[in-house]
Amino acid sequence: MTQAARSFVPTLFAALLLISPVSLSAQNPPQQPQSVPSFMAPPQASQAAQRNFPPLLLQQLSAIKAAALNDDYAYRQLAHLTENIGPRATGSPQANAAAEYVAAELRKLGLEVRLQQITVPHWVRGAEAATLVEYPAMVQGTTQKIVLTALGSSTSTPAEGLTADLVTVDTFDELQALGRDKVAGKIVLFNEIFDKQKAAAGLAFAAYGEAVRYRAAGPKSAADLGAVAALVRSVGSADYRLPHTGFSFPAAIPAAAVAAEDADLIAHLSSQGKVRMHLTLTPQKLPDETSYNVIADLKGSEHPEQIVVVSGHLDSWDLGTGAIDDGAGVVMAMETAEVLQRLHLRPARTLRVIAWMDEETGGSGAKAYTTEYSPDFPHHIAAIESDAGAAHPLGFDVKALPAAVDALRPVQSVLQSIGATVLQPTTYPPGADISAMSDAGVPAFGVMQDGRTYFHYHHTAADTLDKVIPADLRENAAVMAVLAYALTNMKDPLPR
Ligand SMILES: [Zn+2]
């Protein structure tokens, strides 16, 4: 993220950081190692680590890993969430049905389950269509369709649509240079290109962060200069003419993401002369709804007051069925509890499974949890969230003291056979829903997946069950369960 962009929209970014884990990652992209850093050191347990992980605990961790790798519980739960329940947009009946379903399943496992009531926004998609109606050398009678989808918080055009000239910019600075004279009354397209090479090289979240600022803050900056609508090039790493929706700060104008191919088309034609668009978007903001976080405890046998959180978010965007974002994270957390119960392993500290609501449109679930439970954060020993898909896990992003990372060397050894030994220190909370806990000093972990294909499908109609490879999901369930049980049962809690 450039300083220019940050100073341009500082308050918007402050808010974005609260709700978007991916922008968090991007704000602080992983540093290229200058020398071999500690997280790449071969797993090697210090004496303190060995005291913390007696042989019996290490055997149990291996048993948990083996059980999770040989079980399809998480996948079956994900199939139910995505195929039987379907898209789980915040405020929708499906989102609440999913909360009820997860609560019932966790009760079946013997957990103490609570539905924490929250108030959530309810935005629903309407008609969405666009065509270019004038451009250089247009052949009479041509319809140049533009593939797009409304961004969350987009307002509506008139039912019959609106027609306006297009202005294409690559950056916020370009928009400012145009000024109100050249922007007022127009439709602005932000054509920031997602850096696919960066994503393919393993820096997908850094690439996302660079592009997503235009989705988040572009419509508002265009509206501030009098634009009648705003478009952003889809933030995604594959070109199948799929638009990628997502959160955008309320701008009080219609706002949409266009497929990358159509952003190119508009940019090319605009470089030749005047381009006009007819745009119809009719989403609606409905009254706020009641919804729920699912909070389920497997009580600790020795320190029931000490809590280790495992979590993912239950809400999804409406276009797909939310398999990779983030049904997968929820079912990994469910399987952590399921494996412990199946193996009759009682955690010494309390394992708390949380299925968060409303990560995608404002984080009201995480805020409600923080409001109610922050006095208890000193007893929250650690928090884990998975919200970066379900591809092969590499390990964890960790926001904790170096001594805490060091204390987990024995866990790296257990996870070595999966290839999930990375404990990557971060300077930012490694999960949107656990960010308040992390900021309060709770050691925080984000499951780190291979992100090379995540943004092919993220926030599109193609975020569906088939994108999750069962063997990869089993590995993810295993790494979350192993770390969680290590955290509930290691002798001393992690230093903080
Ligand atoms: Zn997510």
Residues whose N, C-alpha, C, O or C-beta is under 5 A from the ligand:
A	BS01	ZN	D325 D326 D387
